[in-house]
Amino acid sequence: MNTALRGLMAGLVLSTGAIASAQDNRGLELRMGEGNWPVWRGTSAGEASLNTGNMMYPGGGGLEGFLAAVITHGLILHSSRAAMRNEQQAKADQVLNPHRSAIDGFTPERLLVAASEKLAPAERQSAQVLELRPSYTLSADERTLALDNAIRVQSPQGAPQDRIVRVLAPPLQVVDPSAHWQQHQGQALQQQAATMLAHSIQLILSIPAAATEGEPTRTLRYRTGSGETMERGKLLATGCDRIVMETLRGWVLSAPRMDAKPEACAAQPYAFEAVAVTAAAATPAPRPAAAAADPAASPAAPAGQVTPPH
């Protein structure tokens, strides 16, 4: 495997191995360390839903705790309680069995390429280095896919920042979700995974870490599968079928809105527009529309709105 894909597209560097620090004039660099494949898991019996309050990851908070949990996922632990959790997780992971070929074939290199192609040209010119650690969770009924992406952001100026982004995909409205994901040798699942990864990158590029300083918390509602979840947080952005918040843990959470009509938002399920914040908070710069394969099918977004990955 090449340690870096240079020149794939102007201003973008993709890395699946250890390389030297990015240069400012190279544009956006996406890294995923060699051997650090994305984690795929099923929703275990101990998890009531896919909301952030019910995650089964052990360890402390913050990026290091998250990374430690991802790295140790699937390893043999010594306590009886941990062994029980591992047994539950092994059963939950069986939901992935029909999709093993698609998952195993979607290497870190291919995932980075697929996600980067969904970013707008201006986003690919960002002079930042993003080190990505994605983890995907498929619900037991296979209707809902979630992404937890631990991202280390390194800008030309300033110290690196550690951020965690959780993305919930719109629940599938189909008769047979498993058959849907297996379409075209699993390309449906792979493309959804890449779209969610690209969306998490767009959120990091669009919303500064200090965007909600001084903002009050509120109770926000979002859709998880066929149910509703309420969580305290700070509103960051909204879209046709998106609500983006900063949770009390400091995570960025992007989820389907409760009041949205999925059929009306099917063309742009991940589009979002940053909300106004107080003068004391940083105001994110508007992001350009994502590049579209068919311009006629992807009209330009209003000012300040981010067109979803395609």
C-alpha positions in Angstrom: 0.0 0.0 0.0 1.3 3.5 -0.9 2.0 5.6 2.2 0.5 8.6 0.5 -1.6 9.3 -2.6 -0.2 12.6 -3.8 -1.7 14.4 -6.8 -4.9 12.5 -6.7 -6.6 15.9 -7.0 -5.3 19.4 -6.7 -4.4 20.6 -3.2 -5.2 17.3 -1.5 -2.9 14.7 0.1 -4.2 11.4 1.4 -2.1 9.2 3.7 -2.5 5.7 5.0 0.9 5.6 6.6 3.4 7.6 8.6 4.7 10.6 6.5 6.4 13.9 7.3 4.4 16.9 8.5 2.2 18.5 5.8 3.4 21.6 4.1 1.1 24.6 4.1 1.0 24.9 0.3 -0.2 21.3 -0.2 -3.7 22.0 0.9 -5.8 19.6 2.9 -4.2 16.4 4.1 -6.2 13.4 5.3 -4.3 10.8 7.3 -5.2 7.3 8.4 -2.2 5.5 9.9 -1.1 2.3 8.2 -2.8 -0.7 9.9 -5.5 1.5 11.4 -8.5 0.2 9.6 -11.9 1.6 10.4 -13.7 -0.2 13.1 -17.1 -1.8 12.2 -19.4 -3.1 14.9 -23.0 -4.0 15.6 -25.3 -2.5 18.3 -24.9 -4.7 21.4 -27.8 -5.7 23.7 -26.4 -3.3 26.3 -27.0 -0.3 24.0 -30.6 1.0 24.0 -30.0 3.2 21.0 -27.3 4.8 18.9 -27.3 8.1 20.8 -24.1 9.4 22.5 -25.3 8.6 26.0 -25.4 4.9 25.4 -22.1 4.2 23.8 -20.3 1.2 25.1 -16.7 2.5 24.6 -14.7 2.1 27.8 -12.0 4.5 29.0 -11.9 8.1 29.9 -13.2 11.1 27.9 -11.6 13.0 25.1 -9.8 11.8 22.1 -7.2 9.6 23.9 -9.9 7.7 25.7 -11.9 7.3 22.5 -8.9 6.1 20.6 -7.9 3.7 23.3 -11.5 2.2 23.2 -11.4 1.9 19.4 -7.9 0.2 19.4 -8.9 -2.2 22.2 -12.2 -3.1 20.6 -12.4 -6.9 20.1 -9.4 -7.7 22.3 -9.7 -10.2 25.2 -10.2 -8.4 28.5 -9.7 -10.0 31.9 -12.7 -9.0 34.0 -15.8 -11.1 34.0 -17.9 -8.1 33.3 -15.8 -7.1 30.3 -15.9 -10.7 29.1 -19.7 -10.5 29.2 -19.6 -7.3 27.2 -17.3 -9.0 24.7 -19.7 -11.9 24.3 -22.6 -9.4 23.8 -20.6 -7.5 21.2 -19.6 -10.7 19.4 -23.3 -11.5 19.0 -24.1 -8.0 17.9 -21.3 -8.0 15.3 -23.1 -10.9 13.6 -25.2 -8.3 11.9 -22.1 -7.5 9.8 -21.7 -11.0 8.5 -23.6 -10.4 5.2 -21.5 -7.3 4.6 -18.0 -8.7 5.4 -16.9 -8.7 1.8 -17.8 -5.1 1.3 -16.3 -4.0 4.6 -13.0 -6.0 4.1 -12.7 -4.7 0.6 -13.1 -1.1 1.6 -9.5 -0.5 2.7 -8.4 2.7 4.5 -6.9 3.9 1.2 -10.2 3.4 -0.7 -12.2 5.0 2.0 -10.0 8.1 2.0 -10.2 8.4 -1.7 -14.0 8.0 -1.8 -14.5 10.5 1.0 -12.1 13.1 -0.5 -13.9 13.0 -3.8 -17.1 14.2 -2.0 -15.5 17.4 -0.7 -15.8 20.7 -2.5 -12.6 22.0 -4.2 -12.3 24.9 -1.7 -12.5 22.4 1.2 -9.7 20.4 -0.4 -7.6 23.5 -0.4 -7.8 24.0 3.4 -4.2 24.2 4.8 -4.9 21.7 7.6 -3.9 18.1 8.4 -6.7 15.8 9.7 -5.8 12.5 11.3 -8.9 10.3 11.2 -9.9 7.4 13.3 -13.4 6.3 12.1 -15.6 3.7 13.8 -18.9 2.6 12.2 -21.9 1.0 14.1 -24.8 -0.7 12.3 -28.0 -1.1 14.2 -29.5 -4.6 14.9 -32.3 -4.0 12.3 -29.7 -2.7 9.8 -31.7 0.5 9.2 -29.3 2.9 10.9 -25.6 3.4 10.4 -23.6 5.6 12.8 -20.1 7.0 12.4 -17.8 8.1 15.3 -14.8 9.9 14.0 -12.0 10.9 16.3 -10.1 13.7 14.5 -6.8 15.3 15.3 -6.7 18.7 13.6 -3.4 20.3 12.9 -3.4 23.9 11.4 -0.4 25.8 10.1 -0.6 28.0 13.2 -1.5 26.8 16.7 -1.4 23.6 18.6 -3.2 20.4 17.4 -6.9 20.1 18.5 -8.6 16.9 19.3 -12.3 16.6 18.3 -14.8 13.8 18.0 -17.7 13.9 15.5 -20.7 11.5 15.6 -22.8 11.2 12.5 -26.1 9.4 12.4 -27.3 8.5 8.9 -31.0 8.8 8.0 -32.7 5.5 8.8 -33.4 3.4 5.8 -37.0 3.4 4.6 -36.9 0.1 2.7 -38.4 -3.3 3.2 -35.1 -5.2 3.3 -32.2 -3.1 4.7 -29.7 -5.9 4.4 -30.5 -6.4 0.7 -30.2 -2.6 0.2 -26.7 -2.5 1.7 -25.6 -5.4 -0.4 -26.5 -3.8 -3.7 -23.8 -3.8 -6.4 -21.4 -5.9 -4.3 -21.8 -3.7 -1.2 -21.3 -0.4 -2.9 -24.4 1.1 -1.2 -22.8 0.5 2.2 -19.4 1.7 1.1 -20.8 4.9 -0.4 -22.8 5.7 2.7 -19.7 5.2 4.9 -17.7 7.5 2.6 -20.4 10.1 2.6 -20.6 10.1 6.4 -16.8 10.4 6.6 -16.8 13.3 4.2 -19.7 15.0 6.2 -17.7 14.7 9.4 -14.7 16.4 7.7 -17.0 19.2 6.4 -18.2 19.8 9.9 -14.7 20.1 11.3 -13.7 22.5 8.5 -16.9 24.6 8.8 -17.4 24.9 12.6 -14.5 26.1 14.8 -14.0 24.4 18.1 -14.8 27.6 19.9 -17.9 28.4 18.0 -20.3 28.0 21.0 -18.3 29.7 23.7 -20.8 31.6 25.8 -23.8 30.0 24.2 -26.4 28.4 26.5 -27.2 24.7 26.4 -30.7 23.6 25.5 -32.6 20.3 25.1 -32.4 19.2 21.5 -34.4 16.4 19.8 -33.2 14.2 17.0 -34.2 10.9 15.3 -32.4 7.6 16.1 -33.9 4.8 14.0 -37.7 4.9 14.4 -37.5 6.6 17.8 -36.7 10.0 19.3 -33.7 11.0 21.5 -33.5 14.2 23.6 -30.0 15.5 24.6 -28.7 18.6 26.2 -26.3 20.6 24.0 -25.5 23.7 22.0 -27.0 24.1 18.5 -24.4 24.5 15.8 -26.2 24.0 12.5 -29.4 22.9 10.9 -30.5 21.6 7.5 -33.5 20.0 5.8 -32.9 16.7 7.6 -30.0 17.7 9.9 -29.5 19.0 13.3 -25.9 19.6 14.4 -25.0 20.2 18.0 -22.1 20.3 20.5 -22.9 17.8 23.2 -22.1 18.2 26.9 -19.1 15.9 26.3 -17.8 18.4 23.8 -18.5 16.2 20.8 -20.0 17.4 17.5 -23.2 15.4 16.8 -25.0 15.4 13.4 -28.3 13.6 13.4 -31.6 13.5 11.5 -34.2 16.0 12.6 -37.4 14.9 14.3 -39.5 17.4 12.3 -38.1 16.6 8.9 -39.8 14.7 6.1 -37.2 12.2 4.8 -38.7 12.1 1.4 -38.4 15.8 1.0 -34.8 15.8 2.1 -33.6 12.7 0.2 -31.6 14.7 -2.3 -29.6 16.5 0.4 -29.8 14.6 3.7 -26.5 16.0 5.0 -26.8 19.6 4.0 -26.4 22.0 6.9 -26.2 25.8 7.6 -24.4 27.1 10.6 -26.7 29.0 13.0 -26.0 32.5 14.3 -24.0 32.7 17.5 -23.3 35.5 19.9 -20.7 38.1 19.2 -18.5 36.5 21.9 -18.4 33.3 19.9 -16.4 32.6 16.8 -18.5 32.9 13.6 -17.7 30.1 11.1 -16.9 31.1 7.6 -19.5 30.0 5.0 -18.4 26.8 3.2 -18.8 26.5 -0.6 -21.1 23.8 -2.1 -19.6 20.4 -2.4 -18.5 19.3 -5.9 -21.2 17.5 -7.8 -20.9 14.9 -10.5 -23.9 16.3 -12.2 -24.2 20.1 -11.9 -27.9 20.0 -13.0 -28.7 17.6 -10.2 -26.9 19.7 -7.5 -28.0 23.3 -7.5 -25.8 25.8 -5.7 -26.4 26.1 -2.0 -27.6 29.4 -0.4 -24.9 31.5 1.2 -23.6 29.9 4.4 -25.1 26.5 3.6 -22.9 23.4 3.0 -24.2 21.2 0.3 -23.9 17.5 1.4 -21.3 15.1 0.2 -22.6 13.3 -2.9 
